[in-house]
Amino acid sequence: MLRKIRTVLAAVVFMLVTLLFVDVSGVLHHWLSWLAEIQLWPALLALNAGVIVALVVVTLVFGRIYCSVICPLGIMQDAVSHVRSRHKRNRFRYSPEKKAWRYGFLAVFLVAFAAGIGSLVALLAPYSSYGRMAENLLRPLWGLGNNLLAAIAERLDSYAFYSVDVWVKSLPTFIIAAVSFVVIGFLAWRSGRTYCNTVCPVGTMLSFLARFSWLKVHIDTGKCNACGLCARNCKASCIDSKNHRIDYSRCVVCGDCIDKCHQHAITFRHGRPQLAASAAGTGAGHIDQAVVDSARRSFLLGVAMATTSAALAQEKKKVDGGLAVIEDKVAPERATPITPPGSLSAQNMARRCTGCQLCVSQCPNCVLRPSTGLLSMMQPTVSYERGYCRPECTRCSEVCPTGAIRPITKAEKSSVQIGHAVWVRKNCVPLTDGVECGNCARHCPAGAITMVSSDPANPAAPKIPAVNEARCIGCGACENLCPARPFSAIYVEGHEQHRVI
């Protein structure tokens, strides 16, 4: 029963977390964003005391059940391992704890967080790893399936589905997601929970508490016939069936050992584990001695950041009136990258963002994409080749589970300056082509751009934009809607620290 309950809960959580990332409707985040907030590392970064206390209590009562029911990366490994076990049964065996690897990766994780190397933190954090896989590998497939349904519905005069853009937002992040999926999938296929109990820093953190959990898996030595089935079906390789010992720091309470034991010698209950009686001097039915689990002291520091990004537009032919091909816009070289409204500053983003890509997947305006900077790799940056940051949209702040993007209202967003527009004379079409334009001024929601004469002494001279930096909020409407190609005649330069105007 324990295994069945755990499997059902894990399947539901995994499905809902995946839907949160691949959703193209923009509706599910209202109902499912809490699933991101209950992940341990995002909760620690957000200082979400309620979630942290709840997870600590759950671990102290049930053990590392978080890893097999709540963590999507752990559930994914269980699914891969289950598929493999259907073809090769009883394939695991007990292996001692790899302390050097476990504590080494945890130390690297914490030092990277303390040093602000967010890309390394994002690379190791389990929730972030799964988020990148879902966003970069699964979401494009989901989008293509949605577009197929939209095409079919259109032929039936139905608008139940609508087409969405499918494109690679960052080649480096896509490669990292693909490599992570292959490596973690291979380890799960070959050895079950190797990644969780050797590499994952969150699993190692929880292991310090799991040793003292109130409920544990126990082996009844009076019933055990030493068949070893429990050890050969333990994905965590933590059951030493010969000595009737279980490493509770690695046990994820999956229930497989209980399900496989034909003697009903394994139970999940409160109490201390028992040792098998020695061959000499102990008769049948003798009460075995209790063993006390030894605990290890450790310290917890912190870690954050995000890794890579670069925007590759999907190859799509666009024409102007069927006469000329419209070139895709190319992102300008910004001296200061733009961070989303609500992120407060580049420093706050670097310290708190885990690079999970949830905000990127949920952005309806296609302005967020993973950064390609070495220290900020995989963290979201703003770019306006495909759209602009609409003042009425606050979705990224609604879904961020870590506080890297703080909740912000529509009124507050309209007064937050994330950057300012810069005019590039050599690209402006009134000067290069001798035609009237004014697109930037007409579409500026803040009224920060006015058209002035390029030659005050000549009233007939072409009009060019003049930017009032004090009013500009950096939304990018001017950059996105500028007709100049491939480089806009006006672009947004980011601010390290956001300002309220």
C-alpha positions as CSV (number, residue, x, y, z in Angstrom):
1,M,0.0,0.0,0.0
2,L,2.9,2.4,0.8
3,R,4.4,1.9,-2.6
4,K,1.1,2.4,-4.4
5,I,0.3,5.6,-2.5
6,R,3.8,6.9,-3.2
7,T,3.6,6.0,-6.9
8,V,0.2,7.7,-7.4
9,L,1.3,10.9,-5.6
10,A,4.6,11.0,-7.5
11,A,2.8,10.5,-10.8
12,V,0.4,13.3,-10.1
13,V,3.1,15.8,-8.9
14,F,5.3,14.9,-11.9
15,M,2.5,15.5,-14.4
16,L,1.4,18.8,-12.9
17,V,5.0,20.2,-12.6
18,T,5.6,19.2,-16.3
19,L,2.3,20.9,-17.3
20,L,3.4,24.0,-15.5
21,F,6.5,24.3,-17.8
22,V,5.0,23.2,-21.1
23,D,1.6,25.0,-20.8
24,V,1.0,27.3,-23.9
25,S,-2.3,28.6,-22.7
26,G,-1.0,30.8,-20.0
27,V,-3.7,29.7,-17.6
28,L,-2.2,26.8,-15.6
29,H,0.2,28.9,-13.6
30,H,-2.7,30.4,-11.6
31,W,-3.4,26.9,-10.3
32,L,0.0,25.1,-10.3
33,S,2.6,27.7,-9.4
34,W,2.6,26.5,-5.8
35,L,4.3,23.3,-7.0
36,A,7.4,25.3,-7.8
37,E,7.3,27.1,-4.4
38,I,7.3,23.8,-2.4
39,Q,10.7,22.7,-4.0
40,L,13.3,22.9,-1.3
41,W,16.1,25.0,-2.9
42,P,13.7,27.7,-4.3
43,A,12.0,27.8,-0.8
44,L,15.4,28.4,0.8
45,L,16.2,31.2,-1.6
46,A,12.8,32.8,-1.1
47,L,13.1,32.4,2.7
48,N,9.7,30.8,2.6
49,A,9.6,29.7,6.3
50,G,6.3,27.9,6.0
51,V,7.5,25.6,3.2
52,I,10.9,25.1,4.8
53,V,9.4,24.1,8.2
54,A,6.9,21.8,6.5
55,L,9.6,20.0,4.5
56,V,11.8,19.6,7.6
57,V,8.9,18.1,9.6
58,V,8.0,15.8,6.7
59,T,11.6,14.6,6.5
60,L,11.9,14.1,10.3
61,V,8.7,12.1,10.3
62,F,8.9,10.1,7.0
63,G,12.5,10.3,5.9
64,R,13.5,11.4,2.4
65,I,10.1,11.0,0.9
66,Y,10.5,14.5,-0.6
67,C,13.0,13.0,-3.2
68,S,10.5,10.4,-4.4
69,V,7.2,12.3,-4.2
70,I,7.9,16.1,-4.6
71,C,11.2,16.5,-6.5
72,P,10.4,16.1,-10.3
73,L,14.0,15.1,-11.1
74,G,13.9,12.3,-8.6
75,I,10.5,11.1,-9.9
76,M,11.9,11.2,-13.5
77,Q,14.8,9.0,-12.4
78,D,12.4,6.5,-10.8
79,A,10.4,6.4,-14.1
80,V,13.5,5.7,-16.1
81,S,14.7,3.1,-13.6
82,H,11.3,1.4,-13.6
83,V,11.3,1.0,-17.4
84,R,14.8,-0.6,-17.2
85,S,13.7,-2.9,-14.4
86,R,10.9,-4.3,-16.5
87,H,13.5,-5.8,-18.8
88,K,16.2,-6.6,-16.2
89,R,14.9,-7.5,-12.8
90,N,16.7,-7.7,-9.5
91,R,19.6,-5.7,-11.0
92,F,20.7,-3.6,-8.0
93,R,23.1,-4.4,-5.1
94,Y,24.2,-2.8,-2.0
95,S,27.1,-0.3,-2.3
96,P,28.6,1.8,0.6
97,E,28.0,5.5,0.8
98,K,30.3,7.5,-1.5
99,K,31.0,10.2,1.2
100,A,33.8,12.0,-0.7
101,W,31.5,12.5,-3.8
102,R,28.4,13.4,-1.8
103,Y,30.0,16.0,0.5
104,G,32.4,17.2,-2.2
105,F,29.5,18.1,-4.5
106,L,27.6,19.7,-1.6
107,A,30.7,21.8,-0.7
108,V,31.1,22.9,-4.3
109,F,27.4,23.8,-4.4
110,L,27.6,25.9,-1.2
111,V,30.8,27.6,-2.1
112,A,29.5,28.5,-5.6
113,F,26.4,30.0,-3.9
114,A,28.4,32.0,-1.5
115,A,30.7,33.2,-4.3
116,G,27.8,34.2,-6.5
117,I,28.6,31.6,-9.3
118,G,25.0,31.1,-10.1
119,S,25.6,29.1,-13.3
120,L,27.3,26.3,-11.2
121,V,24.5,26.4,-8.6
122,A,21.8,26.2,-11.3
123,L,23.7,23.3,-12.9
124,L,23.5,21.2,-9.7
125,A,20.1,22.2,-8.3
126,P,17.6,19.3,-9.0
127,Y,14.5,21.4,-9.6
128,S,16.3,23.7,-12.0
129,S,17.8,20.8,-13.9
130,Y,14.3,19.3,-14.5
131,G,12.9,22.7,-15.4
132,R,15.5,23.2,-18.1
133,M,14.8,19.8,-19.5
134,A,11.0,20.5,-19.6
135,E,11.4,23.9,-21.1
136,N,14.1,23.2,-23.7
137,L,13.4,19.5,-24.7
138,L,9.7,18.8,-23.9
139,R,8.0,22.2,-24.5
140,P,9.0,22.4,-28.2
141,L,7.5,19.0,-28.8
142,W,4.4,20.1,-26.9
143,G,4.2,23.3,-29.0
144,L,4.5,21.4,-32.2
145,G,1.7,19.1,-31.1
146,N,-0.4,22.1,-30.2
147,N,0.2,23.7,-33.6
148,L,-0.8,20.4,-35.3
149,L,-4.1,20.5,-33.4
150,A,-4.5,24.2,-34.3
151,A,-4.1,23.4,-38.0
152,I,-6.7,20.7,-37.8
153,A,-9.1,22.8,-35.8
154,E,-8.7,25.7,-38.4
155,R,-9.8,23.4,-41.2
156,L,-12.9,22.5,-39.1
157,D,-13.6,26.2,-38.5
158,S,-12.8,25.9,-34.9
159,Y,-10.6,28.1,-32.7
160,A,-10.3,25.8,-29.8
161,F,-6.5,25.8,-30.4
162,Y,-4.2,28.6,-31.6
163,S,-0.7,28.3,-33.1
164,V,2.3,29.3,-31.0
165,D,5.9,30.1,-32.0
166,V,8.3,27.1,-31.5
167,W,12.0,28.2,-31.3
168,V,15.2,27.6,-29.4
169,K,15.6,30.5,-27.0
170,S,19.2,29.7,-26.1
171,L,21.5,27.2,-27.8
172,P,23.9,26.8,-24.8
173,T,21.0,26.2,-22.4
174,F,19.5,23.7,-24.9
175,I,22.8,21.8,-25.0
176,I,23.1,21.9,-21.2
177,A,19.5,20.5,-20.9
178,A,20.2,17.8,-23.4
179,V,23.4,16.7,-21.8
180,S,21.9,16.7,-18.4
181,F,19.0,14.6,-19.6
182,V,21.4,12.1,-21.2
183,V,23.7,11.9,-18.2
184,I,21.0,11.7,-15.5
185,G,18.9,9.3,-17.6
186,F,21.9,7.0,-18.2
187,L,22.7,6.9,-14.5
188,A,19.1,6.1,-13.6
189,W,18.9,3.5,-16.4
190,R,22.1,1.9,-15.2
191,S,22.1,2.3,-11.4
192,G,18.9,3.8,-10.2
193,R,19.3,6.7,-7.7
194,T,23.1,7.2,-8.2
195,Y,22.6,10.9,-9.1
196,C,20.4,11.6,-6.1
197,N,22.7,10.0,-3.6
198,T,26.1,11.0,-5.1
199,V,25.6,14.4,-6.9
200,C,22.4,16.1,-5.8
201,P,23.1,18.7,-3.1
202,V,19.5,18.8,-2.0
203,G,19.4,15.1,-1.4
204,T,22.6,15.4,0.7
205,M,21.1,18.2,2.7
206,L,18.0,16.1,3.5
207,S,20.1,13.1,4.3
208,F,21.3,14.8,7.5
209,L,17.7,14.9,8.7
210,A,16.6,11.6,7.3
211,R,18.9,9.7,9.6
212,F,16.7,10.8,12.5
213,S,13.3,10.2,10.9
214,W,10.6,8.9,13.2
215,L,9.3,6.4,10.7
216,K,11.9,4.1,9.0
217,V,12.1,0.9,6.9
218,H,12.9,-2.0,9.2
219,I,14.0,-5.5,8.6
220,D,12.6,-8.2,11.0
221,T,15.5,-10.6,11.3
222,G,13.2,-13.3,12.7
223,K,11.3,-13.4,9.5
224,C,14.1,-12.6,7.0
225,N,15.4,-15.6,5.1
226,A,18.4,-13.7,3.7
227,C,17.2,-14.0,0.1
228,G,18.5,-10.5,-0.8
229,L,15.5,-9.5,-2.9
230,C,15.2,-6.2,-1.0
231,A,18.8,-5.2,-1.8
232,R,18.5,-6.3,-5.4
233,N,15.4,-4.0,-5.8
234,C,16.7,-1.0,-3.9
235,K,17.3,1.9,-6.4
236,A,19.3,3.7,-3.8
237,S,21.6,0.7,-3.2
238,C,21.3,1.4,0.6
239,I,20.2,-2.0,1.9
240,D,22.9,-4.3,3.3
241,S,20.8,-7.5,3.4
242,K,23.7,-9.6,4.7
243,N,24.0,-7.5,7.9
244,H,20.4,-6.4,8.0
245,R,21.4,-2.7,7.8
246,I,19.8,0.2,5.9
247,D,21.5,3.5,5.2
248,Y,18.7,5.9,6.1
249,S,20.6,8.9,4.7
250,R,20.1,7.4,1.2
251,C,16.7,5.7,1.5
252,V,14.1,7.7,-0.4
253,V,11.1,5.6,1.0
254,C,10.1,4.3,-2.4
255,G,8.6,1.1,-0.9
256,D,10.0,-1.2,-3.5
257,C,11.8,-3.4,-0.8
258,I,8.5,-3.8,1.1
259,D,6.7,-4.8,-2.0
260,K,9.3,-7.3,-3.1
261,C,9.8,-9.1,0.3
262,H,7.8,-12.4,0.2
263,Q,8.4,-13.1,3.9
264,H,6.8,-9.8,5.0
265,A,10.0,-9.1,6.9
266,I,10.3,-5.5,5.9
267,T,8.0,-2.8,7.4
268,F,7.8,0.9,7.6
269,R,7.3,1.9,11.2
270,H,8.6,3.7,14.2
271,G,11.4,2.0,16.2
272,R,15.1,1.1,16.1
273,P,16.6,-1.3,13.6
274,Q,17.7,-4.7,14.7
275,L,20.9,-6.6,14.0
276,A,20.8,-10.3,13.0
277,A,21.9,-12.6,15.7
278,S,25.4,-14.0,15.5
279,A,25.8,-17.7,14.6
280,A,27.6,-18.5,17.8
281,G,25.9,-18.0,21.1
282,T,22.4,-16.9,19.9
283,G,19.5,-19.3,19.5
284,A,16.3,-19.1,17.3
285,G,13.8,-16.5,18.6
286,H,16.4,-14.6,20.6
287,I,15.7,-10.9,20.7
288,D,18.3,-9.1,18.7
289,Q,20.2,-6.1,19.9
290,A,19.2,-2.6,18.9
291,V,21.7,-0.5,17.0
292,V,21.8,3.2,17.2
293,D,22.3,5.2,14.1
294,S,25.3,7.4,14.1
295,A,24.8,11.0,13.0
296,R,27.2,13.4,11.3
297,R,27.5,17.1,12.0
298,S,27.5,19.4,9.0
299,F,27.1,23.0,8.1
300,L,24.8,24.5,5.4
301,L,25.7,27.6,3.5
302,G,24.1,28.8,0.3
303,V,24.3,28.8,-3.5
304,A,22.6,30.4,-6.5
305,M,22.8,31.5,-10.1
306,A,22.1,30.5,-13.6
307,T,23.9,29.5,-16.7
308,T,23.6,30.0,-20.5
309,S,21.6,31.7,-23.1
310,A,21.4,32.9,-26.7
311,A,18.4,33.3,-28.9
312,L,18.0,31.3,-32.1
313,A,14.9,32.3,-34.0
314,Q,13.0,29.6,-35.8
315,E,13.5,29.7,-39.5
316,K,10.3,31.3,-40.8
317,K,9.8,33.3,-44.0
318,K,8.0,36.6,-43.5
319,V,7.2,38.9,-46.3
320,D,6.0,42.5,-46.7
321,G,2.9,42.4,-48.9
322,G,4.3,39.4,-50.7
323,L,7.0,41.5,-52.4
324,A,10.1,41.4,-50.1
325,V,11.4,39.1,-47.4
326,I,11.5,40.8,-44.0
327,E,14.8,40.2,-42.2
328,D,14.6,38.9,-38.6
329,K,15.8,41.4,-36.0
330,V,19.2,40.9,-34.5
331,A,19.8,41.6,-30.8
332,P,22.0,44.6,-30.2
333,E,25.2,44.5,-28.1
334,R,24.0,45.8,-24.7
335,A,26.6,47.1,-22.3
336,T,24.3,46.1,-19.4
337,P,21.9,43.2,-19.8
338,I,18.2,43.8,-19.0
339,T,16.6,41.9,-16.1
340,P,12.8,41.5,-15.8
341,P,10.7,44.1,-13.9
342,G,10.4,43.0,-10.3
343,S,14.0,41.6,-10.2
344,L,15.1,44.8,-8.5
345,S,18.7,44.5,-9.7
346,A,21.1,42.3,-11.6
347,Q,22.7,41.4,-8.2
348,N,19.3,40.2,-6.7
349,M,18.8,38.2,-9.9
350,A,22.2,36.6,-9.6
351,R,21.8,35.8,-5.9
352,R,18.3,34.3,-6.0
353,C,17.7,32.9,-9.5
354,T,18.1,29.1,-10.0
355,G,17.8,29.1,-13.7
356,C,14.8,26.9,-13.7
357,Q,13.4,28.6,-16.8
358,L,9.8,28.8,-15.5
359,C,9.6,32.5,-16.2
360,V,11.0,32.0,-19.6
361,S,8.5,29.3,-20.5
362,Q,5.6,31.4,-19.1
363,C,6.5,34.7,-20.8
364,P,3.7,35.4,-23.4
365,N,5.6,38.1,-25.2
366,C,8.7,36.1,-26.0
367,V,11.0,38.7,-24.4
368,L,12.6,36.4,-21.8
369,R,15.4,34.0,-22.7
370,P,18.3,32.4,-20.9
371,S,21.5,34.4,-20.5
372,T,24.7,33.3,-22.1
373,G,26.9,35.2,-19.7
374,L,29.4,33.0,-17.9
375,L,28.3,33.9,-14.4
376,S,24.6,34.4,-15.2
377,M,24.2,31.6,-17.6
378,M,20.7,30.2,-17.8
379,Q,19.2,33.1,-15.8
380,P,16.6,35.1,-17.6
381,T,17.5,38.2,-19.6
382,V,15.2,40.5,-21.6
383,S,15.5,41.0,-25.4
384,Y,13.1,42.5,-27.8
385,E,13.5,40.8,-31.2
386,R,10.1,38.9,-31.0
387,G,8.1,41.2,-28.8
388,Y,8.2,43.8,-26.0
389,C,7.5,43.7,-22.3
390,R,3.9,44.9,-22.1
391,P,3.1,47.0,-19.1
392,E,0.0,45.1,-18.3
393,C,1.8,41.7,-18.1
394,T,3.2,40.5,-14.7
395,R,3.3,36.8,-15.3
396,C,7.0,36.2,-14.7
397,S,6.7,37.8,-11.2
398,E,3.7,35.5,-10.5
399,V,5.5,32.3,-11.2
400,C,9.0,32.9,-9.8
401,P,9.4,30.6,-6.8
402,T,12.6,32.1,-5.4
403,G,12.0,35.8,-5.1
404,A,14.5,36.5,-7.9
405,I,11.5,38.3,-9.6
406,R,9.4,39.8,-6.8
407,P,5.6,40.0,-7.2
408,I,4.7,43.3,-8.9
409,T,1.4,44.9,-9.8
410,K,0.5,46.4,-13.2
411,A,0.6,49.9,-11.7
412,E,4.0,49.3,-10.1
413,K,5.4,47.8,-13.3
414,S,4.5,50.9,-15.3
415,S,6.7,53.0,-12.9
416,V,9.7,50.7,-12.8
417,Q,12.6,51.7,-15.0
418,I,14.6,48.6,-16.1
419,G,16.5,50.4,-18.8
420,H,16.3,53.3,-21.1
421,A,16.1,53.7,-24.9
422,V,19.1,54.8,-27.0
423,W,18.8,56.2,-30.5
424,V,21.2,55.0,-33.2
425,R,21.4,57.7,-35.9
426,K,22.9,55.5,-38.6
427,N,20.0,53.0,-38.6
428,C,17.0,55.5,-38.5
429,V,14.9,55.1,-41.7
430,P,13.9,58.8,-42.0
431,L,17.6,59.6,-42.4
432,T,18.7,56.5,-44.4
433,D,15.7,56.2,-46.7
434,G,14.2,59.6,-46.6
435,V,10.8,58.5,-45.4
436,E,8.6,59.5,-42.5
437,C,8.4,57.0,-39.6
438,G,7.7,57.8,-36.0
439,N,6.8,54.2,-35.1
440,C,8.8,54.4,-31.8
441,A,7.0,57.6,-30.7
442,R,3.5,56.3,-31.6
443,H,3.9,53.0,-29.7
444,C,5.8,54.2,-26.6
445,P,3.4,53.4,-23.6
446,A,5.3,55.8,-21.4
447,G,5.2,58.8,-23.8
448,A,9.0,59.1,-23.4
449,I,9.7,59.6,-27.2
450,T,8.8,62.6,-29.2
451,M,9.7,63.3,-32.9
452,V,11.8,66.4,-33.5
453,S,13.3,67.9,-36.6
454,S,16.7,66.6,-37.5
455,D,17.7,70.1,-38.5
456,P,16.1,72.9,-36.4
457,A,17.0,75.4,-39.1
458,N,15.1,73.5,-41.7
459,P,11.4,72.9,-41.0
460,A,11.2,70.4,-43.9
461,A,14.0,68.2,-42.5
462,P,13.1,64.6,-41.6
463,K,11.9,64.1,-38.0
464,I,13.9,61.9,-35.7
465,P,13.1,60.5,-32.2
466,A,14.2,62.3,-29.0
467,V,14.2,60.1,-25.9
468,N,13.3,61.5,-22.4
469,E,15.3,59.0,-20.3
470,A,13.6,60.2,-17.1
471,R,10.2,58.8,-18.4
472,C,11.4,55.8,-20.3
473,I,10.8,52.5,-18.5
474,G,12.7,50.3,-20.9
475,C,9.8,48.2,-22.1
476,G,11.3,47.8,-25.5
477,A,8.2,48.7,-27.6
478,C,10.3,51.1,-29.6
479,E,13.1,48.6,-30.3
480,N,10.7,45.8,-31.2
481,L,8.4,47.9,-33.5
482,C,11.2,49.9,-35.2
483,P,11.1,49.0,-39.0
484,A,14.9,49.1,-39.4
485,R,16.4,45.7,-40.1
486,P,18.3,43.8,-39.0
487,F,19.4,46.3,-36.3
488,S,16.8,48.6,-34.8
489,A,17.5,52.3,-34.9
490,I,16.5,52.5,-31.2
491,Y,17.4,50.0,-28.5
492,V,17.2,49.6,-24.8
493,E,20.2,49.7,-22.5
494,G,19.7,47.9,-19.2
495,H,20.2,49.2,-15.7
496,E,22.1,47.4,-13.0
497,Q,19.7,48.7,-10.4
498,H,16.1,49.3,-11.3
499,R,14.6,52.7,-10.5
500,V,11.1,53.8,-9.7
501,I,10.0,56.9,-11.7
